[in-house]
Amino acid sequence: MLFCDEAGFCLHPKLGRVWAKKGKQPFVPTKSQHQKRLNVAGWVDPLSGNHGIIQNEKGNTDGFINTLRHILYRFKGTIIEIWVDNARWHKGKKVDDFLGEHKNVLSVPHS
């Protein structure tokens, strides 16, 4: 049994307040990347403590299927029950087709 979820992070964070002398514009160097995101997915087996994380190009159905492929590779030859939330990218024809091809993976949406 695995629990799986995704998260996305903006690589252009808002800057907090900063002190500067009155009338002076402060310069705050950053490594911000406008219009870019970091999308990751992780899973954990609460019984054994095994866990993993993977970076995906996008946080969508294709990213979810990529995560499932990663889990399949990690757990070759075992039946896997994956608990996910009710996000729309965890459902649909693509996911159903993938699960149909891989009978050892059971995806259980959780509300």
C-alpha positions in Angstrom: 0.0 0.0 0.0 1.4 3.4 -1.0 0.1 6.9 -0.5 1.0 9.3 -3.4 0.6 13.0 -4.0 2.1 15.8 -6.1 3.1 19.4 -5.4 4.1 22.3 -7.6 6.3 25.3 -6.6 6.6 28.6 -8.3 10.3 29.5 -8.9 9.6 33.2 -8.7 8.7 33.8 -5.1 7.5 37.1 -3.8 10.0 39.0 -1.8 9.3 40.0 1.7 9.8 43.4 3.2 13.3 44.8 3.4 14.8 47.7 5.3 16.4 50.6 3.3 17.3 54.2 4.0 14.5 56.6 3.2 14.5 57.5 -0.5 16.8 54.5 -1.5 15.6 51.6 -3.6 16.9 48.4 -2.1 18.5 45.8 -4.4 17.8 42.2 -3.5 19.7 39.6 -5.6 17.7 36.5 -6.3 17.8 33.5 -8.6 14.2 33.7 -9.5 13.0 32.1 -12.7 9.9 33.9 -14.0 7.2 31.6 -15.5 8.9 28.4 -14.2 7.6 25.8 -11.8 9.0 22.8 -10.1 6.6 19.8 -10.1 7.3 16.9 -7.9 5.5 13.7 -6.9 6.2 11.6 -3.9 5.0 8.3 -2.4 5.3 6.6 0.9 4.7 3.1 2.2 3.5 3.7 5.8 4.1 0.2 6.9 7.7 -0.2 5.8 8.8 3.4 5.6 9.9 3.1 2.0 9.4 6.3 0.1 10.4 8.1 -3.1 10.2 11.3 -5.0 10.3 12.1 -8.7 10.3 15.4 -10.6 7.8 15.7 -13.4 7.7 18.2 -16.3 4.1 19.1 -15.5 1.7 18.4 -12.7 -1.0 16.8 -14.9 -2.2 13.4 -16.0 1.0 12.6 -17.9 3.0 13.5 -14.8 0.9 11.2 -12.7 1.4 8.4 -15.2 5.1 9.0 -15.2 5.0 8.7 -11.4 3.1 5.4 -11.7 5.8 4.1 -14.1 8.4 5.1 -11.5 6.6 3.2 -8.8 6.1 0.1 -11.1 9.8 0.0 -11.8 10.6 0.3 -8.1 8.2 -2.5 -7.1 8.6 -5.0 -10.0 6.6 -8.2 -9.6 4.4 -7.0 -6.7 0.8 -5.9 -6.5 0.6 -2.2 -5.6 -2.3 -0.4 -4.1 -1.9 3.3 -4.5 -4.0 5.8 -2.5 -4.3 9.2 -4.1 -6.6 12.3 -3.6 -9.5 13.1 -5.9 -7.5 15.4 -8.2 -8.8 15.4 -11.8 -5.5 14.2 -13.2 -5.8 11.0 -11.2 -8.9 10.0 -13.2 -9.9 9.7 -16.9 -9.3 7.6 -19.9 -5.5 7.8 -20.0 -5.2 6.7 -16.4 -7.8 3.9 -16.9 -5.9 2.7 -20.0 -2.6 2.7 -18.1 -4.1 0.8 -15.2 -5.7 -1.6 -17.6 -2.3 -2.4 -19.1 -0.7 -2.9 -15.7 -3.0 -5.2 -13.7 -0.6 -5.2 -10.7 -1.4 -1.5 -9.9 -4.6 -0.6 -8.1 -5.3 3.2 -7.9 -7.7 4.1 -5.1 -9.0 7.7 -5.2 -9.5 9.1 -1.7 -11.8 12.0 -1.0 
